[in-house]
Amino acid sequence: MEQFFRQNLWALALVIAWTLFWKGWALWKAARANSKGWFIVLLVINTIGILEIIYIFAVSKGKRPKELVQS
């Protein structure tokens, strides 16, 4: 695997970009929803976007920040 990434740096760059996009979006949603537990889990565990996608599309559905709900 290491040799593959050495020969194909574009693939490594693509994986990094993919991971950063999903992690950033999931962390943002967890922070806005005040989900401290999810925020820590998403920050610490790296699953190449899989856990982040599950959080965004399954767990955080329907959760809205308290400020928006009370307005």
C-alpha positions in Angstrom: 0.0 0.0 0.0 2.8 2.4 0.9 4.5 1.8 -2.5 1.2 2.5 -4.2 0.9 5.9 -2.6 4.5 6.7 -3.3 3.9 6.0 -7.0 0.5 7.7 -7.1 0.6 10.8 -5.0 -2.6 12.0 -6.6 -4.4 9.1 -5.0 -3.1 10.1 -1.6 -4.1 13.7 -2.2 -7.6 12.6 -3.2 -8.0 10.5 -0.1 -6.8 13.4 2.1 -9.2 15.9 0.4 -12.1 13.4 0.7 -11.4 12.9 4.4 -11.0 16.6 5.2 -14.2 17.5 3.5 -16.4 15.0 5.3 -14.6 15.4 8.7 -15.0 19.2 8.4 -18.7 19.0 7.6 -19.5 16.5 10.3 -17.5 18.4 12.9 -19.3 21.6 11.9 -22.7 19.9 12.2 -21.9 18.3 15.5 -20.7 21.6 16.9 -23.8 23.4 15.8 -26.0 20.7 17.3 -24.1 20.9 20.6 -23.3 17.2 20.3 -20.1 17.1 22.4 -19.8 13.3 22.4 -20.1 13.0 18.6 -17.7 15.9 18.1 -15.0 14.2 20.1 -15.6 10.8 18.4 -15.5 12.4 15.0 -12.4 14.3 15.8 -10.4 11.4 17.2 -11.5 8.5 15.0 -10.4 8.5 11.4 -12.5 6.3 9.1 -11.8 8.0 5.8 -15.1 9.7 5.9 -17.4 6.7 6.6 -18.3 7.6 10.2 -18.7 11.2 9.2 -21.1 10.4 6.4 -23.2 8.2 8.7 -23.3 11.0 11.2 -24.3 13.7 8.6 -27.0 11.7 6.9 -28.4 9.4 9.6 -27.6 10.7 13.1 -27.9 14.4 12.7 -31.1 14.3 10.7 -33.7 16.4 12.4 -31.4 17.8 15.0 -31.4 21.6 14.9 -29.4 24.0 17.0 -31.4 25.3 20.1 -31.2 28.9 18.9 -33.0 28.1 15.6 -35.6 25.9 17.3 -36.6 28.6 19.9 -36.8 31.4 17.3 
